[in-house]
């Protein structure tokens, strides 16, 4: 099993920045891919960004150029730097991980609220 613990959410004004962190523990050798999803009220959960252990990344079109995912393999931690935040970025953000795609293990979620 893998445990994921997120931190860094909060309230920020539009145009501001936040940095989310997710620390993994447990059977971490099974993890290749880590990522961040988000779910806004009344909407489906969507993939925001993902990164492999080799550093390959992918982003949702809505966050390209504003969000950056990074990973510290030595500390088993993944980060999501969010800049130029918009009210539509408001959601619960979930860290996820897996051997191939980041969807086998999930964190508890952290709230990000962007005020206009």
C-alpha positions in Angstrom: 0.0 0.0 0.0 0.9 3.6 -0.6 -0.1 6.5 1.6 -0.3 10.0 0.2 -0.5 13.2 2.3 -1.2 16.5 0.7 -0.5 20.0 2.0 -0.5 23.6 0.8 -4.0 24.4 -0.1 -5.8 27.5 1.0 -7.5 30.7 0.0 -5.8 33.1 -2.4 -6.9 36.0 -4.6 -7.1 35.8 -8.3 -3.7 36.2 -9.9 -2.0 34.8 -6.8 0.0 31.6 -6.3 -0.1 28.5 -4.2 2.2 25.5 -4.0 0.8 22.0 -3.2 2.9 19.2 -1.8 2.3 15.5 -1.6 4.5 13.1 0.3 4.3 9.4 -0.4 5.1 6.6 2.0 4.7 2.9 2.1 5.3 0.7 -1.0 6.7 3.6 -3.0 8.8 1.3 -5.2 5.6 0.5 -7.0 5.1 4.1 -8.0 6.2 5.4 -11.4 3.5 8.0 -12.0 2.3 10.7 -9.7 -0.1 13.5 -10.4 -2.7 16.0 -9.3 -6.5 15.9 -9.9 -9.1 18.4 -9.0 -12.8 18.3 -8.4 -15.0 21.3 -8.3 -18.6 21.2 -6.9 -20.9 19.6 -9.4 -18.1 18.6 -11.7 -16.2 15.4 -12.5 -12.7 14.9 -11.2 -10.2 15.9 -13.8 -6.5 15.3 -14.2 -4.5 18.6 -13.7 -1.0 17.4 -14.2 1.1 14.2 -14.0 4.8 13.3 -13.8 6.7 10.1 -14.2 9.8 9.1 -12.2 11.8 10.0 -15.3 10.4 13.5 -15.3 8.0 13.3 -18.2 5.0 15.6 -17.6 1.6 16.2 -18.9 -0.9 19.0 -18.2 -4.5 19.8 -18.7 -5.0 22.5 -21.4 -6.6 24.8 -18.8 -3.5 25.0 -16.7 -0.7 24.9 -19.3 1.7 27.8 -18.8 0.3 28.5 -15.3 0.9 25.3 -13.3 4.1 23.4 -13.0 4.4 19.8 -11.6 7.7 18.6 -10.2 9.0 15.7 -8.2 11.7 15.0 -5.7 12.3 11.3 -6.1 14.7 11.2 -3.1 12.0 12.5 -0.8 9.1 10.7 -2.6 7.3 14.1 -2.9 5.5 15.7 -5.8 4.7 19.4 -6.0 2.3 21.5 -7.9 3.2 25.2 -8.3 0.1 27.1 -9.3 0.6 30.6 -10.6 -1.9 33.2 -12.1 -4.7 31.4 -10.3 -8.2 32.0 -11.5 -11.6 31.6 -9.7 -12.3 28.6 -12.0 -9.3 26.8 -10.4 -11.3 26.6 -7.2 -11.6 22.9 -6.3 -10.5 20.1 -4.0 -7.1 19.0 -5.3 -6.1 15.4 -4.9 -2.7 13.8 -5.1 -2.6 10.4 -6.8 0.0 7.8 -7.7 0.3 4.5 -9.5 2.7 2.1 -11.3 1.6 3.3 -14.7 -1.0 6.0 -14.4 -1.6 8.1 -11.3 -4.9 6.6 -10.2 -4.3 3.7 -8.0 -3.6 5.5 -4.7 -5.2 8.7 -3.5 -4.6 11.4 -0.9 -7.4 12.9 1.2 -7.6 16.1 -0.8 -6.8 19.7 -0.1 -9.1 22.7 -0.8 -7.9 25.5 -3.0 -10.2 28.5 -3.2 -9.5 31.4 -5.5 -11.4 34.6 -4.8 -12.2 37.1 -7.5 
